[in-house]
């Protein structure tokens, strides 16, 4: 942790002591002057395998921050809305939060289409929006602006990490299945472009584009079986990916072609599959349980135990940490740090701090908030799905690479923004 972070922590503790000494009066002031953040996310449907743990991580970090005295002597308060995976619902919620609830900032999103819609509203309304969950790179690149910041990685980082690993495989004939909307399209483009760059002889033999949330994948499974592909990429996620894997299992699809899913190795998706998990799949992973990962990040084990204790005492159905929990946890702290550095909640002042950039230490490594695009850059992991003890699937053979060694440069981002402006 940096000296500045230690100083902030000491300040938080001192403020907490003052609140304790002054009792109800201090608490009342903190309540009345809370920094209010309107958080819009998908708390129903296919997204909940990620958004429920995300909300838990957000809650834990917010409690820690507030128990330490808050930010600028004020509590953080998140006000939640469900966007139902619909951009129009999200924008409606954003307007209500800004105009009626008088929130200081907006946050949230898991659907990339939702994130882009909120971002467009935030730009017009001049309200700073922290995109905490959705992954499209266009959010802070092609369509980036000063009123949007991304507190988690974008698809480019983990698509490139996965493509780098896939480039070492002996396969040249590839197919894919990805959801037909912003995220799936952006994810596939980033993966395939980088794989092609690393291994020019690869060929694309088939593409499959099911709708987001589609439940019957049998036509796509049949098509993949008949494609002649040696390997196939999947950009499906959440409950849809889980359903796809279960439906494909009786056909032996994953045994007949190398399966390379973009997110299945995260506990959010892998744990619900249990013994139906596709052993041998090469995927990205948040493997908090891996000895190598814990050795590289000594603080992770203590954080994991703390999270399990907190989740258990709060009656969470599954207290083990998920990737979504790390997104929520990191996002709350990044938002708090940006406000603390700005010494204000004015969106332009906070945006100015974000445009300068800063780094923060988390239990899973350094997260860079890059100034040129206000984009978070954390570590990335890839591995192989294996069956662990008692039939519980895990990801092993973990390889770690930091996002800074994968992400497009600031010059490239400037070129993307210029091209997007010309094409308007």
C-alpha positions in Angstrom: 0.0 0.0 0.0 1.3 3.5 -0.9 2.2 6.1 1.8 -0.7 8.2 0.6 -3.1 5.2 1.1 -1.7 4.7 4.6 -2.3 8.4 5.3 -5.9 8.1 4.0 -6.5 5.0 6.2 -5.2 6.9 9.3 -7.5 9.8 8.5 -10.4 7.5 8.1 -9.7 5.9 11.5 -9.3 9.4 13.2 -12.7 10.5 11.8 -14.2 7.2 13.0 -12.9 8.0 16.5 -14.4 11.5 16.4 -17.8 10.1 15.4 -17.6 7.6 18.2 -16.8 10.4 20.7 -19.5 12.7 19.6 -22.1 10.0 19.3 -25.6 10.5 17.7 -24.9 14.1 16.7 -21.9 13.2 14.6 -23.7 10.3 13.1 -26.7 12.4 12.2 -24.4 14.9 10.4 -22.8 12.1 8.5 -26.2 10.7 7.5 -27.5 14.1 6.3 -24.4 14.8 4.3 -23.9 11.4 2.8 -22.2 11.2 -0.6 -25.0 9.6 -2.6 -24.2 7.3 -5.6 -27.0 6.0 -7.8 -26.1 2.4 -8.7 -27.9 0.9 -11.7 -27.4 -2.8 -12.4 -29.2 -6.0 -13.5 -30.5 -7.6 -10.3 -32.8 -10.1 -12.2 -32.4 -12.6 -15.0 -29.2 -14.1 -16.4 -26.9 -11.5 -14.8 -27.4 -12.4 -11.2 -24.6 -14.9 -10.9 -22.3 -11.9 -11.2 -24.4 -9.0 -9.8 -25.4 -10.5 -6.5 -21.8 -11.2 -5.5 -20.8 -7.7 -7.0 -23.4 -6.1 -4.7 -22.0 -8.0 -1.7 -18.4 -6.8 -2.4 -19.7 -3.3 -2.9 -21.5 -3.5 0.5 -18.4 -4.8 2.3 -16.1 -2.1 1.0 -18.7 0.6 1.7 -19.0 -0.6 5.3 -15.2 -0.6 5.7 -15.0 2.9 4.3 -17.8 4.3 6.4 -16.5 2.6 9.6 -13.2 4.3 9.0 -14.8 7.7 8.9 -16.1 7.9 5.3 -14.7 10.1 2.6 -14.1 13.8 3.4 -15.8 13.1 6.7 -19.0 11.9 4.9 -20.6 8.5 4.5 -20.8 6.8 1.1 -24.3 5.7 0.3 -25.3 3.6 -2.7 -28.9 3.8 -3.9 -29.7 0.7 -6.1 -31.9 0.3 -9.1 -32.6 -2.7 -11.3 -32.2 -2.0 -15.1 -33.6 -5.5 -16.1 -30.8 -5.6 -18.8 -32.6 -2.9 -20.7 -30.8 0.4 -21.8 -34.1 2.4 -21.7 -34.8 1.2 -18.2 -31.3 2.2 -17.1 -31.6 5.7 -18.5 -35.0 6.1 -16.9 -33.5 5.1 -13.6 -30.5 7.4 -14.1 -32.8 10.4 -14.7 -34.8 9.5 -11.6 -31.7 9.2 -9.4 -30.2 12.5 -10.6 -33.3 14.6 -10.8 -35.3 13.2 -7.8 -32.9 11.5 -5.5 -30.2 14.2 -6.2 -27.3 11.7 -6.2 -23.8 13.0 -6.5 -22.7 10.4 -9.0 -23.9 7.5 -11.1 -22.4 3.9 -11.0 -23.2 0.4 -12.1 -24.0 -1.7 -15.2 -23.2 -5.3 -16.2 -24.7 -5.1 -19.7 -22.4 -3.2 -22.0 -25.4 -1.8 -24.0 -26.7 -0.5 -20.7 -23.4 1.0 -19.8 -23.1 2.9 -23.1 -26.7 4.3 -22.6 -26.0 5.5 -19.1 -22.7 7.0 -20.3 -24.5 9.0 -23.1 -26.9 10.3 -20.5 -24.1 11.2 -18.1 -22.3 13.2 -20.8 -25.4 15.2 -21.6 -26.3 15.8 -17.9 -22.6 16.4 -16.9 -22.9 13.8 -14.1 -19.9 11.7 -13.5 -20.6 8.0 -14.2 -18.5 5.2 -12.7 -19.0 2.1 -14.9 -18.3 -0.7 -12.4 -19.3 -3.9 -14.1 -19.9 -3.8 -17.9 -16.8 -4.6 -20.0 -17.0 -3.1 -23.5 -13.8 -1.2 -24.4 -15.9 1.3 -26.4 -17.2 2.8 -23.2 -13.9 4.6 -22.4 -12.2 4.3 -25.8 -14.3 5.0 -29.0 -17.1 6.7 -27.0 -15.1 7.8 -24.0 -15.5 11.3 -22.5 -14.7 13.1 -19.2 -17.9 12.1 -17.5 -17.3 8.3 -17.6 -14.7 6.2 -15.7 -14.3 2.5 -15.8 -13.5 0.9 -12.5 -13.0 -2.7 -13.8 -11.1 -4.1 -16.7 -12.4 -3.9 -20.2 -12.8 -6.8 -22.7 -9.5 -5.9 -24.4 -7.5 -6.9 -21.4 -8.9 -10.4 -20.7 -9.6 -11.1 -24.4 -6.0 -10.5 -25.1 -4.8 -12.6 -22.1 -6.9 -15.5 -23.4 -5.8 -15.0 -27.0 -2.2 -15.0 -25.9 -2.7 -18.4 -24.2 -4.8 -19.7 -27.1 -2.0 -18.8 -29.5 0.2 -21.6 -27.9 -2.4 -24.3 -28.9 -1.7 -26.4 -32.0 -5.1 -25.5 -33.6 -5.7 -23.3 -36.6 -9.4 -23.9 -37.4 -11.6 -21.8 -35.1 -15.3 -21.1 -34.6 -17.1 -19.0 -32.0 -20.4 -18.5 -30.2 -21.0 -15.0 -28.7 -24.1 -13.1 -27.6 -25.3 -10.8 -30.3 -25.0 -7.4 -28.7 -22.4 -4.8 -27.8 -20.4 -6.9 -25.3 -20.3 -10.1 -27.4 -19.4 -8.3 -30.6 -16.6 -6.3 -28.9 -15.3 -9.3 -27.0 -15.0 -11.5 -30.1 -13.4 -8.7 -32.2 -10.7 -8.2 -29.5 -10.0 -11.9 -29.1 -9.9 -12.7 -32.8 -7.8 -9.7 -33.8 -5.2 -10.4 -31.1 -5.1 -14.2 -31.8 -4.7 -13.4 -35.6 -1.9 -11.0 -34.7 -0.1 -13.6 -32.6 -0.8 -16.6 -34.9 -1.4 -15.4 -38.4 -2.3 -18.8 -39.8 -5.5 -19.2 -37.8 -8.8 -19.5 -39.8 -12.3 -18.6 -38.8 -14.6 -21.4 -40.1 -17.9 -20.5 -38.4 -19.6 -17.7 -36.4 -22.7 -18.1 -34.1 -24.6 -15.2 -32.7 -27.4 -16.2 -30.2 -29.4 -13.4 -28.6 -28.5 -12.3 -25.1 -30.5 -14.5 -22.7 -31.4 -17.1 -25.3 -32.2 -20.4 -23.6 -32.2 -23.1 -26.3 -28.7 -23.5 -27.8 -29.3 -26.8 -29.6 -29.1 -25.2 -33.1 -25.7 -23.7 -32.3 -24.4 -26.8 -30.7 -25.3 -28.8 -33.8 -23.6 -26.1 -36.0 -20.4 -26.2 -34.0 -20.3 -30.0 -34.2 -20.6 -29.8 -38.0 -18.2 -26.9 -38.4 -15.0 -28.8 -38.6 -13.5 -26.4 -36.0 -10.6 -27.7 -33.9 -11.3 -25.1 -31.3 -14.0 -22.7 -30.5 -14.3 -19.5 -28.4 -17.4 -18.7 -26.3 -18.3 -15.1 -25.3 -21.5 -16.3 -23.5 -21.6 -15.4 -19.8 -23.6 -15.8 -16.6 -26.6 -18.1 -16.6 -26.6 -18.3 -20.4 -23.1 -19.8 -20.5 -24.0 -22.3 -17.7 -27.0 -23.4 -19.8 -25.0 -23.7 -22.9 -22.4 -25.9 -21.2 -25.1 -28.2 -19.7 -26.9 -28.5 -23.1 -23.7 -29.2 -25.0 -22.4 -31.9 -22.5 -24.5 -34.8 -23.8 -23.3 -34.2 -27.4 -19.6 -34.3 -26.3 -18.9 -31.0 -27.9 -16.1 -30.0 -25.6 -14.4 -33.3 -26.2 -14.5 -32.9 -30.0 -13.2 -29.3 -30.1 -11.0 -27.3 -27.6 -13.3 -25.1 -25.6 -12.1 -21.6 -24.9 -14.7 -19.6 -22.9 -14.0 -16.0 -21.9 -15.4 -16.1 -18.4 -16.4 -19.6 -17.3 -13.4 -20.1 -15.0 -14.6 -17.5 -12.6 -16.3 -19.0 -9.5 -19.5 -17.1 -10.4 -20.0 -19.5 -13.4 -17.8 -22.5 -12.5 -19.2 -23.3 -9.1 -22.9 -23.7 -10.2 -21.7 -26.2 -12.9 -20.2 -28.6 -10.3 -19.5 -32.0 -11.9 -20.9 -30.8 -15.2 -18.0 -28.4 -15.6 -16.1 -28.8 -18.9 -12.7 -30.2 -17.8 -9.9 -29.1 -20.1 -11.5 -25.8 -21.0 -9.0 -22.9 -21.3 -10.5 -19.8 -19.7 -10.0 -16.7 -17.7 -10.2 -17.1 -14.0 -10.3 -15.4 -10.6 -8.8 -18.4 -8.7 -8.5 -17.0 -5.2 -7.9 -20.6 -4.0 -4.8 -21.2 -6.1 -1.6 -21.6 -4.2 0.4 -19.8 -6.9 -1.9 -16.8 -6.9 -1.9 -16.6 -3.1 1.9 -16.7 -3.1 2.1 -13.9 -5.6 -0.5 -11.9 -3.6 0.0 -12.6 0.1 -2.9 -10.3 1.2 -5.4 -12.3 -0.8 -5.8 -15.1 1.7 -6.6 -12.7 4.6 -9.0 -10.8 2.5 -10.7 -14.1 1.4 -11.2 -15.1 5.1 -12.5 -11.7 5.9 -15.0 -11.9 3.0 -16.2 -15.4 4.0 -16.7 -14.2 7.6 -18.6 -11.1 6.5 -20.8 -13.0 4.0 -21.5 -15.8 6.5 -22.6 -13.3 9.2 -24.8 -11.5 6.7 -26.6 -14.8 5.7 -25.2 -15.0 2.2 -26.2 -18.3 0.5 -22.7 -18.9 -0.8 -20.0 -17.0 1.3 -17.1 -17.9 -0.9 -15.8 -14.9 -2.9 -16.6 -14.5 -6.6 -15.1 -12.3 -9.3 -18.2 -10.1 -9.1 -17.4 -9.5 -5.4 -13.9 -8.1 -6.3 -15.5 -5.8 -8.9 -17.8 -4.3 -6.3 -15.2 -4.1 -3.6 -12.6 -2.4 -5.9 -15.1 -0.1 -7.4 -16.2 1.4 -4.0 -12.6 2.0 -3.0 -11.7 3.6 -6.4 -14.7 5.9 -6.3 -13.8 6.9 -2.7 -10.2 7.5 -3.6 -11.1 9.7 -6.6 -13.4 11.8 -4.4 -10.7 12.0 -1.6 -8.1 13.2 -4.0 -10.4 15.8 -5.5 -11.4 17.0 -2.0 -14.8 17.5 -3.4 -17.8 15.8 -5.0 -17.9 18.3 -7.9 -18.0 16.0 -11.0 -15.5 18.2 -12.9 -13.0 18.2 -10.1 -13.3 14.4 -9.6 -13.0 13.9 -13.4 -9.8 16.1 -13.3 -8.3 13.7 -10.7 -9.2 10.7 -12.8 -7.6 12.2 -15.9 -4.3 12.5 -13.9 -4.4 8.8 -13.1 -3.4 6.9 -9.9 -2.7 3.4 -8.6 -4.2 1.4 -5.8 -3.2 -1.8 -4.1 -5.8 -4.5 -3.7 -5.4 -8.0 -2.2 -5.2 -9.4 -5.8 -2.6 -6.9 -7.0 -2.1 -3.3 -8.3 -5.0 -1.6 -10.1 -4.0 1.3 -12.3 -6.5 3.9 -13.0 -5.1 5.3 -16.3 -5.6 8.9 -16.9 -5.8 9.1 -20.6 -9.0 7.1 -20.8 -10.1 6.9 -17.1 -9.8 3.1 -17.4 -9.0 0.6 -14.7 -6.1 -1.8 -15.5 -5.8 -4.8 -13.1 -4.0 -8.2 -13.3 -5.4 -10.9 -15.6 -5.4 -14.7 -15.1 -5.9 -17.6 -17.4 -6.0 -21.4 -16.6 -7.3 -24.8 -17.3 -10.5 -26.2 -15.8 -9.9 -29.3 -13.7 -11.9 -31.4 -11.2 -10.7 -30.8 -7.7 -11.6 -32.5 -4.5 -15.1 -33.8 -3.9 -16.2 -33.1 -7.4 -15.7 -29.3 -7.1 -14.3 -27.8 -10.4 -11.3 -25.5 -10.1 -9.0 -23.7 -12.5 -5.4 -24.8 -12.4 -2.1 -24.1 -14.3 -2.8 -20.4 -13.7 -0.8 -17.8 -15.7 -0.9 -14.2 -14.6 -0.2 -11.2 -16.7 -0.9 -7.6 -15.8 -3.4 -5.7 -17.9 -0.8 -2.9 -18.5 1.2 -5.4 -20.6 -1.8 -6.2 -22.8 -4.0 -3.0 -23.1 -4.0 -0.7 -26.1 -1.8 2.4 -25.7 -3.1 5.9 -25.0 -2.1 6.8 -28.6 -4.2 3.9 -29.9 -7.1 5.1 -27.8 -6.8 8.6 -29.2 -6.9 7.2 -32.7 -10.1 5.1 -31.9 -11.8 8.3 -30.6 -10.8 10.3 -33.6 -12.1 7.6 -35.9 -15.4 7.4 -34.0 -15.8 11.2 -34.2 -15.2 11.1 -38.0 -17.8 8.4 -38.4 -20.6 10.2 -36.5 
